[in-house]
Amino acid sequence: MEEKDIKDRIVRGAMELFMKYGVRSVSMDDIARHLSVSKKTLYQYFADKDEIVTIVAEFHLKQEQIQYDGLRAEAENAIDELVKISTCIKKDLQKMNPSLLFDLQKFHPKAWGAWLTHKQEHIGQSIIRNLKQGIAEGFFRPEINTDILAIARLELVQITFDERVFPADRYNLAEVNLQLFEHFVYGVLTDKGRKVYEKYKQQLSSNLELISPIL
């Protein structure tokens, strides 16, 4: 197996563990055991756990950007994009440990910096673009300040991972995000937009009901 393939396998394996258990609770021994390799092998390719965490974060954020760019390309309009995004977020968060972002912020500043850069340069700009598109389509209120609401949306996403605000033993991460997402969307919709949004939601719900017996 080539060196690049081994490194890629380590990154993907570590990401599986971090997503499931958070970062702090996963050790180099855990990663080695999960991949059925020696800890010595890990250190041949990575200086320490912090480097693995940073590379995993960068890899995950890049994959996420590709995924959401694809949703944008497929969307019929700004509202359709929002519905597709909400479905994707719900699916992703069901597999994510709530402590993940807190672990990065407290123990891995390089990885946390990668998240902050991604949040500002990619997610923030994507929200602003979507809001402006929705205004042009008549679905979002024309008087909204897109910059302010983009910042508010970003902070709402981040606060859902703060266990001081939403303790994991009381709140489901995906449900919290869905509630705050809906609150944000209904706050920007025009009457025309609300009707279209609810139509898309109804179609999505019907499709899930048809699919669920197969899953």
C-alpha positions in Angstrom: 0.0 0.0 0.0 1.4 3.4 -1.0 2.2 6.0 1.7 -0.6 8.3 0.5 -3.1 5.5 0.8 -1.9 4.6 4.3 -2.2 8.3 5.5 -5.7 8.6 3.9 -6.8 5.4 5.7 -5.5 6.8 9.0 -7.3 10.1 8.5 -10.6 8.5 7.6 -10.4 6.0 10.5 -9.5 8.8 13.0 -12.4 10.9 11.6 -14.8 8.0 12.3 -13.8 7.8 15.9 -13.7 11.6 16.4 -17.2 12.0 15.0 -18.6 9.2 17.2 -16.8 9.8 20.5 -15.4 13.4 20.3 -11.7 14.2 20.0 -10.6 14.4 23.6 -11.7 10.8 24.5 -9.9 9.2 21.5 -6.2 8.3 22.0 -3.5 7.3 19.6 -3.9 3.8 21.0 -7.6 3.9 20.1 -6.9 5.0 16.5 -4.2 2.3 16.1 -6.6 -0.4 17.5 -9.5 0.8 15.3 -7.3 0.5 12.2 -5.5 -2.7 13.3 -2.1 -1.1 13.0 0.7 -0.4 15.5 1.0 3.0 17.2 4.4 3.1 15.7 2.8 3.2 12.2 0.8 6.2 13.2 3.9 8.1 14.3 5.6 7.2 11.0 3.1 9.5 9.2 2.0 12.0 11.9 4.0 13.8 14.5 1.3 13.5 17.2 -2.4 13.4 17.8 -2.7 17.1 17.3 -1.5 16.8 13.7 -4.0 14.0 13.0 -6.8 16.1 14.5 -5.8 19.1 12.3 -5.6 17.1 9.1 -8.9 15.3 9.9 -10.6 18.7 10.4 -9.2 20.1 7.2 -10.2 17.0 5.3 -13.7 16.9 6.8 -14.3 20.6 6.1 -13.2 20.2 2.4 -15.5 17.3 2.0 -18.4 19.3 3.5 -17.7 22.2 1.2 -17.9 19.9 -1.8 -21.1 18.4 -0.5 -22.9 21.7 0.0 -21.6 23.1 -3.3 -23.3 20.1 -4.9 -26.6 20.9 -3.1 -26.4 24.5 -4.4 -25.9 23.3 -8.0 -28.9 20.9 -7.7 -31.3 23.4 -6.1 -34.1 24.9 -8.1 -34.0 28.1 -6.0 -32.9 29.6 -2.7 -35.6 27.8 -0.7 -34.9 24.4 -2.3 -31.3 24.8 -1.3 -32.3 25.5 2.3 -34.4 22.4 2.4 -31.7 20.3 1.0 -29.2 21.8 3.4 -31.5 21.1 6.4 -31.9 17.5 5.4 -28.2 17.1 5.0 -27.4 18.8 8.4 -29.9 16.5 10.2 -28.3 13.4 8.7 -24.7 14.6 9.5 -25.5 15.6 13.1 -27.1 12.3 13.9 -23.6 10.8 13.5 -21.7 13.6 15.3 -20.6 13.7 19.0 -21.9 17.0 20.6 -18.5 17.6 22.2 -16.6 17.7 18.9 -16.3 21.5 18.4 -15.7 22.2 22.1 -12.8 19.7 22.1 -11.3 21.4 19.1 -11.7 24.9 20.7 -10.1 23.8 24.0 -7.4 21.4 23.0 -6.6 21.8 19.3 -6.1 25.4 18.3 -4.9 24.7 14.8 -7.9 22.6 14.0 -10.2 25.2 15.6 -8.6 27.8 13.5 -9.4 25.8 10.4 -13.0 25.6 11.5 -13.2 29.4 12.1 -11.7 30.1 8.7 -14.1 27.7 7.0 -17.0 29.2 9.0 -16.2 32.8 7.9 -14.9 32.2 4.3 -17.2 29.5 3.1 -20.3 29.0 5.3 -20.8 32.7 5.9 -20.4 33.7 2.3 -22.7 30.9 1.3 -25.4 32.1 3.6 -25.1 35.7 2.3 -25.3 34.5 -1.3 -28.4 32.4 -0.5 -30.2 35.3 1.3 -29.5 37.6 -1.6 -30.7 35.1 -4.1 -33.9 34.5 -2.0 -34.5 38.3 -1.9 -34.1 38.5 -5.7 -36.6 35.6 -6.1 -39.1 37.2 -3.9 -38.9 34.5 -1.2 -37.0 36.4 1.5 -37.9 39.8 2.9 -36.1 42.6 1.0 -35.4 44.7 4.1 -33.2 42.1 5.9 -29.5 42.8 6.4 -27.8 39.8 4.9 -24.4 40.4 6.7 -26.0 40.6 10.1 -28.3 37.5 9.6 -25.4 35.5 8.2 -23.4 36.2 11.4 -26.4 35.3 13.5 -26.9 32.0 11.7 -23.3 31.1 12.1 -23.4 31.7 15.8 -26.6 29.7 16.1 -24.9 26.8 14.5 -21.9 27.0 16.8 -23.9 27.5 20.0 -25.7 24.2 19.5 -22.5 22.4 20.3 -22.0 24.2 23.6 -23.1 21.8 26.3 -23.3 24.6 28.8 -26.3 25.9 26.8 -27.7 22.6 25.4 -26.5 19.7 27.7 -26.3 16.4 25.7 -28.3 14.6 28.4 -31.2 16.9 27.9 -31.1 17.9 24.2 -30.6 16.0 20.9 -28.0 17.8 18.7 -29.9 17.3 15.5 -33.2 18.4 17.0 -31.7 21.6 18.4 -30.2 22.5 15.1 -33.5 21.8 13.3 -35.4 24.0 15.7 -33.0 26.9 15.3 -32.8 26.4 11.6 -36.6 26.6 11.2 -36.6 29.7 13.5 -34.1 31.4 11.3 -35.8 30.5 8.0 -39.3 31.6 9.0 -37.8 34.9 10.2 -36.6 35.7 6.6 -39.5 34.4 4.5 -42.1 36.5 2.8 -45.6 35.2 2.5 -44.8 33.8 -0.9 -41.6 32.2 0.4 -43.4 30.6 3.4 -45.9 28.9 1.0 -43.1 27.6 -1.2 -41.0 26.5 1.8 -43.9 24.5 3.4 -44.6 22.9 0.0 -41.0 21.7 -0.2 -41.2 20.4 3.3 -44.4 18.5 2.6 -42.9 17.0 -0.5 -39.8 16.0 1.5 -41.9 14.4 4.3 -43.9 12.4 1.7 -40.8 11.1 0.1 -39.3 10.0 3.5 -42.6 8.2 4.3 -42.3 6.3 1.0 -38.6 5.5 1.6 -38.8 4.6 5.3 -40.3 1.1 5.0 -37.3 0.1 2.9 -34.6 1.4 5.3 
